[in-house]
Amino acid sequence: MAALTVFALLFGAIAIGLGRYSLSLSDVLSVFFPSFFDEPASRTVENIVLSVRLPRILLALAAGAGLAVSGAAFQALFSNPLASPDTLGVATGASFGAVLAILWEMGGLGVQLMSLASGLAAVFFVLAISRVRGGGSPILMIILAGMVVGAFFTALVSLVKFVADPQDVLPSITFWMMGSLTGASKTSLLAGMPMILLGAGLLWLLRWRLNAAALPPDEAASLGIPVKRLRAAVIIAATMITASVVSMCGLIGWVGLLVPHAARMLFGANNRYVIPASIVLGAIFMLAVDTAARTMGQSEVPVSILTAVVGAPFFIYLLRRTGGLS
């Protein structure tokens, strides 16, 4: 875990120098530690590092860590290896609130609040549908409910795009839906990071109790664990993270589904290790994908395309290696 954390930090420092305007490691370090260099960094280098690349790299680290830990928490909470912000309809629900706020020109804070409310509505719809017949939440019912709720909110997003102004609002919504970190700035980070940090911190504190969430309610209660409050806290925390990431980056798939499986392959099924491992691995994965998206061609490739291109084959590899979902 320590090695992965150090690697993530070093990778972030290296990624600052990568781009169309290449920077050496000394150029990057001269911005942060000017007293150690004879010549201070130029104004151009300082603006590129502090105003363009550093906010984007911080957003990539936060978004990857947030989506991955949300997926790990959902999978542990529902004892379902297919549970993630994507399959449960949370991401699609949050995107509906975001595009509705964009349509109404509500600003950054309004986009986040609408995303949170719509994401919470989506996950509660999934829980309500999966428990119609009582007796808990079977894996199949949760997945089917997530598919239904996701399709419903996808239709609502399409409706918003249909009524949006085709000259002004519709292109913004379409580009935003493809998933991109180009809009990263100090202002957007200050608006979105608190929800990600708060939600991830709560899930990190609850990682010990997530192991008991897989037990039958009676056994968990006998251990002194308030199952209902635990589930509510995990759902709210994971939805807060997802809504904040969606409001800043758009829809980015596969991270919340793929990374927790990789974490379990490396560290086992104990959520004491899976939760922090998912945070670090998700940050590394998203940073790698975003760095490739902005450096591999003349025009930037949407991040959601690369996550699908990379995630789908790797997920197939995991299935073949483990003989099923871990």
C-alpha positions as CSV (number, residue, x, y, z in Angstrom):
1,M,0.0,0.0,0.0
2,A,2.8,2.4,0.8
3,A,4.6,1.6,-2.4
4,L,1.4,2.2,-4.4
5,T,0.9,5.6,-2.6
6,V,4.4,6.7,-3.4
7,F,4.0,5.6,-7.0
8,A,0.8,7.6,-7.3
9,L,2.5,10.7,-6.1
10,L,5.5,10.2,-8.3
11,F,3.3,9.5,-11.3
12,G,1.4,12.7,-10.6
13,A,4.6,14.7,-10.5
14,I,5.7,13.2,-13.8
15,A,2.3,13.8,-15.4
16,I,2.7,17.5,-14.8
17,G,5.5,17.6,-17.3
18,L,3.7,15.7,-20.0
19,G,1.6,17.4,-22.6
20,R,1.9,19.4,-25.8
21,Y,4.2,21.8,-24.0
22,S,6.7,19.5,-22.5
23,L,8.3,20.4,-19.2
24,S,11.4,18.8,-17.6
25,L,11.4,17.6,-14.0
26,S,13.6,20.6,-13.0
27,D,11.0,23.0,-14.6
28,V,8.3,21.4,-12.5
29,L,10.3,21.4,-9.3
30,S,11.4,25.0,-9.8
31,V,7.7,26.1,-9.6
32,F,7.2,24.4,-6.2
33,F,10.7,24.9,-4.7
34,P,12.1,28.1,-6.2
35,S,14.6,28.6,-3.4
36,F,16.5,25.5,-4.5
37,F,17.2,26.8,-8.1
38,D,19.3,29.6,-9.3
39,E,16.8,30.8,-11.9
40,P,13.1,30.9,-11.0
41,A,10.5,29.4,-13.3
42,S,9.2,31.6,-16.1
43,R,5.7,33.0,-15.9
44,T,4.6,30.7,-18.7
45,V,5.8,27.6,-17.0
46,E,4.3,28.7,-13.7
47,N,0.9,29.3,-15.3
48,I,1.0,25.9,-17.1
49,V,1.8,24.0,-13.9
50,L,-0.4,25.8,-11.4
51,S,-3.4,26.9,-13.5
52,V,-3.7,24.1,-16.1
53,R,-2.1,20.8,-15.2
54,L,-2.0,20.7,-11.5
55,P,-5.8,21.2,-11.1
56,R,-6.4,18.6,-13.7
57,I,-4.1,16.1,-12.2
58,L,-5.6,16.6,-8.7
59,L,-9.1,16.2,-10.2
60,A,-8.0,13.0,-12.0
61,L,-6.6,11.6,-8.7
62,A,-9.8,12.6,-6.8
63,A,-12.2,11.3,-9.4
64,G,-10.5,8.0,-9.8
65,A,-10.2,7.4,-6.1
66,G,-13.8,8.5,-5.5
67,L,-15.4,6.3,-8.2
68,A,-13.3,3.3,-7.2
69,V,-14.0,3.5,-3.4
70,S,-17.7,4.1,-4.2
71,G,-17.8,0.9,-6.3
72,A,-15.9,-1.0,-3.6
73,A,-18.4,0.2,-0.9
74,F,-21.4,-0.7,-3.0
75,Q,-20.0,-4.2,-3.8
76,A,-19.4,-4.8,-0.1
77,L,-22.7,-3.4,1.1
78,F,-24.8,-5.4,-1.4
79,S,-22.5,-8.5,-1.4
80,N,-22.7,-8.1,-5.2
81,P,-19.6,-8.1,-7.4
82,L,-21.4,-6.3,-10.2
83,A,-22.6,-3.4,-8.0
84,S,-21.1,-0.1,-8.9
85,P,-22.2,3.5,-9.5
86,D,-22.8,2.5,-13.1
87,T,-24.7,-0.7,-12.7
88,L,-26.9,0.6,-9.9
89,G,-28.0,3.6,-11.9
90,V,-26.4,6.1,-9.5
91,A,-24.1,7.7,-12.1
92,T,-26.9,8.0,-14.7
93,G,-29.2,9.4,-12.0
94,A,-26.6,12.0,-11.0
95,S,-26.0,12.9,-14.6
96,F,-29.7,13.7,-15.1
97,G,-29.6,16.1,-12.2
98,A,-26.4,17.7,-13.6
99,V,-27.7,18.1,-17.2
100,L,-31.0,19.5,-15.8
101,A,-28.9,22.1,-13.8
102,I,-26.9,22.9,-16.9
103,L,-30.2,23.4,-18.8
104,W,-31.4,25.8,-16.1
105,E,-28.0,27.5,-15.8
106,M,-27.7,26.9,-12.1
107,G,-24.0,27.2,-11.8
108,G,-21.4,24.9,-10.3
109,L,-22.9,24.5,-6.8
110,G,-26.4,24.0,-8.3
111,V,-25.0,21.3,-10.6
112,Q,-23.5,19.4,-7.7
113,L,-26.6,19.7,-5.5
114,M,-28.9,18.5,-8.3
115,S,-26.5,15.7,-9.0
116,L,-26.6,14.6,-5.4
117,A,-30.4,14.7,-5.1
118,S,-30.9,12.8,-8.4
119,G,-28.2,10.2,-7.5
120,L,-29.8,9.6,-4.1
121,A,-33.2,9.2,-5.8
122,A,-31.7,6.7,-8.2
123,V,-30.2,4.5,-5.6
124,F,-33.3,4.6,-3.4
125,F,-35.4,3.6,-6.4
126,V,-33.1,0.6,-6.9
127,L,-33.4,-0.5,-3.3
128,A,-37.2,-0.1,-3.4
129,I,-37.6,-2.1,-6.6
130,S,-35.3,-4.9,-5.4
131,R,-37.2,-5.4,-2.2
132,V,-40.7,-5.5,-3.6
133,R,-41.1,-9.2,-2.8
134,G,-39.3,-8.9,0.6
135,G,-36.7,-11.1,2.0
136,G,-33.6,-9.0,1.5
137,S,-32.0,-7.8,-1.8
138,P,-31.0,-10.7,-4.1
139,I,-28.1,-10.1,-6.5
140,L,-30.3,-10.6,-9.6
141,M,-33.0,-8.2,-8.4
142,I,-30.5,-5.5,-7.6
143,I,-28.8,-5.7,-11.0
144,L,-32.2,-5.8,-12.8
145,A,-33.4,-2.8,-10.8
146,G,-30.2,-0.9,-11.5
147,M,-30.7,-1.6,-15.2
148,V,-34.3,-0.4,-15.1
149,V,-33.5,2.8,-13.1
150,G,-30.5,3.5,-15.3
151,A,-32.6,3.2,-18.5
152,F,-35.2,5.5,-16.9
153,F,-32.8,8.2,-16.1
154,T,-31.1,7.8,-19.5
155,A,-34.4,8.5,-21.1
156,L,-34.8,11.6,-18.9
157,V,-31.3,12.8,-20.0
158,S,-32.3,12.3,-23.6
159,L,-35.5,14.3,-22.9
160,V,-33.4,17.2,-21.5
161,K,-31.1,17.1,-24.6
162,F,-34.2,17.1,-26.8
163,V,-35.6,20.3,-25.3
164,A,-32.2,22.0,-24.9
165,D,-31.1,24.9,-27.1
166,P,-29.3,23.2,-30.1
167,Q,-27.0,26.2,-30.6
168,D,-25.8,26.8,-27.1
169,V,-26.8,24.4,-24.4
170,L,-27.0,21.1,-26.3
171,P,-23.3,21.0,-27.4
172,S,-22.3,21.7,-23.8
173,I,-24.4,18.8,-22.5
174,T,-23.2,16.4,-25.2
175,F,-19.5,17.2,-24.6
176,W,-20.0,17.0,-20.9
177,M,-21.7,13.6,-21.2
178,M,-18.7,12.1,-22.9
179,G,-16.6,12.6,-19.8
180,S,-13.7,15.0,-19.7
181,L,-11.4,16.7,-17.2
182,T,-10.7,19.7,-19.4
183,G,-12.8,22.0,-17.2
184,A,-10.6,21.4,-14.1
185,S,-9.8,24.7,-12.3
186,K,-9.1,25.9,-8.8
187,T,-12.7,27.0,-8.5
188,S,-14.2,23.7,-9.6
189,L,-11.8,21.8,-7.2
190,L,-12.8,24.0,-4.3
191,A,-16.5,23.4,-5.1
192,G,-16.3,19.6,-5.7
193,M,-13.4,18.3,-3.6
194,P,-15.1,18.7,-0.2
195,M,-17.9,16.2,-1.1
196,I,-15.4,13.7,-2.5
197,L,-13.1,14.0,0.6
198,L,-16.0,13.8,3.0
199,G,-17.6,10.8,1.4
200,A,-14.3,9.0,0.9
201,G,-13.3,9.7,4.5
202,L,-16.6,8.3,5.8
203,L,-16.2,5.1,3.8
204,W,-12.6,4.8,5.0
205,L,-13.8,5.1,8.6
206,L,-16.5,2.5,8.0
207,R,-14.2,0.0,6.2
208,W,-14.1,-2.2,9.4
209,R,-17.9,-2.5,9.5
210,L,-18.4,-3.2,5.8
211,N,-17.2,-6.8,6.4
212,A,-20.2,-7.3,8.8
213,A,-22.6,-5.7,6.3
214,A,-22.4,-9.0,4.2
215,L,-23.7,-11.0,7.2
216,P,-27.5,-11.6,7.7
217,P,-29.1,-8.8,9.6
218,D,-29.6,-10.8,12.8
219,E,-25.9,-11.8,13.0
220,A,-24.7,-8.3,12.3
221,A,-27.1,-6.9,15.0
222,S,-25.7,-9.5,17.4
223,L,-22.2,-8.0,16.9
224,G,-23.6,-4.6,17.9
225,I,-23.5,-3.1,14.3
226,P,-26.5,-0.9,13.4
227,V,-27.1,-2.3,9.9
228,K,-29.7,0.2,8.8
229,R,-27.6,3.2,9.8
230,L,-24.5,1.6,8.3
231,R,-26.3,1.1,4.9
232,A,-27.7,4.6,4.9
233,A,-24.3,6.1,5.7
234,V,-22.5,4.1,3.0
235,I,-25.2,4.9,0.4
236,I,-25.1,8.6,1.1
237,A,-21.3,8.8,1.2
238,A,-20.9,6.8,-2.1
239,T,-23.6,8.9,-3.8
240,M,-22.1,12.1,-2.6
241,I,-18.8,11.1,-4.2
242,T,-20.4,9.9,-7.4
243,A,-22.5,13.0,-7.8
244,S,-19.6,15.3,-7.2
245,V,-17.4,13.5,-9.7
246,V,-20.2,13.4,-12.3
247,S,-20.9,17.1,-11.9
248,M,-17.2,17.9,-12.5
249,C,-16.2,15.3,-15.1
250,G,-19.3,13.9,-16.7
251,L,-20.1,10.2,-17.0
252,I,-16.9,8.0,-16.6
253,G,-17.6,4.3,-16.6
254,W,-15.8,1.2,-15.6
255,V,-13.7,2.7,-12.8
256,G,-16.1,1.8,-10.0
257,L,-16.6,-1.7,-11.4
258,L,-13.1,-2.7,-12.4
259,V,-10.7,-1.2,-9.8
260,P,-12.3,-2.9,-6.7
261,H,-11.8,-6.3,-8.3
262,A,-8.2,-5.5,-9.0
263,A,-7.8,-4.4,-5.3
264,R,-9.3,-7.7,-4.1
265,M,-7.0,-9.7,-6.3
266,L,-4.0,-7.9,-4.7
267,F,-5.1,-7.6,-1.1
268,G,-7.9,-10.2,-0.5
269,A,-11.6,-9.7,0.3
270,N,-11.1,-7.9,3.6
271,N,-12.6,-4.4,3.2
272,R,-10.1,-3.2,5.8
273,Y,-7.6,-3.4,2.9
274,V,-9.9,-3.2,-0.2
275,I,-11.2,0.3,0.6
276,P,-7.8,2.0,0.9
277,A,-6.4,-0.1,-2.0
278,S,-9.3,1.0,-4.2
279,I,-8.6,4.6,-3.4
280,V,-5.0,4.4,-4.4
281,L,-5.5,2.1,-7.4
282,G,-8.5,4.2,-8.7
283,A,-6.4,7.4,-8.5
284,I,-3.5,5.7,-10.5
285,F,-5.9,4.3,-13.1
286,M,-7.7,7.6,-13.7
287,L,-4.5,9.6,-13.8
288,A,-3.0,7.1,-16.4
289,V,-6.1,7.3,-18.5
290,D,-6.4,11.1,-18.4
291,T,-2.7,11.5,-19.2
292,A,-3.1,9.2,-22.2
293,A,-6.2,11.1,-23.3
294,R,-4.5,14.5,-23.4
295,T,-1.1,13.3,-24.9
296,M,-1.8,10.5,-27.4
297,G,-3.0,12.7,-30.3
298,Q,-3.5,16.1,-31.7
299,S,-7.0,16.3,-30.2
300,E,-8.0,15.2,-26.8
301,V,-9.8,11.9,-26.5
302,P,-12.8,11.7,-24.1
303,V,-11.8,9.9,-20.9
304,S,-14.9,7.7,-20.9
305,I,-13.9,6.2,-24.2
306,L,-10.5,5.2,-22.9
307,T,-11.8,3.8,-19.7
308,A,-14.2,1.6,-21.7
309,V,-11.4,0.6,-24.2
310,V,-9.1,-0.3,-21.3
311,G,-11.6,-1.6,-18.8
312,A,-13.6,-4.0,-20.9
313,P,-10.6,-6.2,-22.0
314,F,-9.1,-6.1,-18.5
315,F,-12.4,-7.1,-17.0
316,I,-12.6,-10.1,-19.4
317,Y,-9.0,-11.0,-18.3
318,L,-10.1,-10.9,-14.7
319,L,-13.1,-13.2,-15.4
320,R,-10.9,-15.7,-17.2
321,R,-8.2,-15.7,-14.6
322,T,-10.5,-16.1,-11.6
323,G,-13.1,-18.3,-13.2
324,G,-15.8,-15.8,-12.3
325,L,-16.1,-12.5,-10.4
326,S,-13.9,-12.2,-7.3
